[in-house]
Amino acid sequence: MVKIRLKRIGKKKAPFYRIIVSDAARTTQSTALAEIGTYDPLKEPSEVKINEEEARKWLSNGAQPTETVAKLFKKAGITK
């Protein structure tokens, strides 16, 4: 099963995330199949950059987003 999830890359007390596509059986720190965007929750308002074409491709191929990523997709106008 393939998941679309967040991978934290920020330092302590300064979170910054990449939106990645990875195999669900592997850990969150393993290599990603693809990186499709970024999420910066510290900016006001939160900054989300998503490659919509890549996201739609992975969703159509059966990748399942986590709850948080699904909310970010909804905010960006990307739906299944």
N, C-alpha and C positions, 0 to 999 in steps of 0.2 A: 504494500500500500504506500502511496506517495502522499506526503503532507506538505502543505504550504504553511510555514511557521516563521516566527521571529527568532533571530539569532542576535544576542546581545554582544556588542563590541565596545561599548562605552566603558569609561573608568568608574571607579567607585563614586557614587552620588552624582554621576553624570551619565545617565543611560542614553544609549544610541543603539538603534536596532537596524539590522538588515532583514528584508523579507526574502526568505530563501525557499527553494523547493528541495526536499530531501526525502530519503527513504525512511518510513516511520520506524523501522526496526533498528535504526542506528541512533546514536546519541545526537544531541543538539550541536555538539562541537565537531561532529564529523564533517567531511567534505560535502558540499551541497551539489545537487545536480544542476541548479541554476540559481542565480541571484536576480530577483525581479524588481527590487525596490529598496527604499530606506524609510525609516520612521524616526523622527526626532521629537519626543514628547516634551522637551524642555522649552522649545520655542513657543511663543504666544501669538497666534494659536498653533497647535501642534502641526508640524510639517510632515506631510506624507508624499513621497514621490514613488510612483508605481509605473512600470512599463506595462501599459494596458494590453498591448498586443501579446506579450509573453504571458501575462496573467490569464488572459482569456484562452490562450493555447493550452496552458497546463490544466485549467479548469475543464476544458472540453475533453482532455485526455484522461480525466478521472481523478485528478489530484484533489484532496480534501483540505480546505483551509481550517485552521484552528479558530476558536471563537473570536479571539482578538483580531486575527487577520481578516476574518469575515466582516467584522465591524469596520475595519479600515477600508476594505473593498467597497462596502456599502457607502461609506463616506465619499469615496472617490468615484462612485457611480459604476462600479464593476459588479455585475451579478452573474449568477450561474446562467 
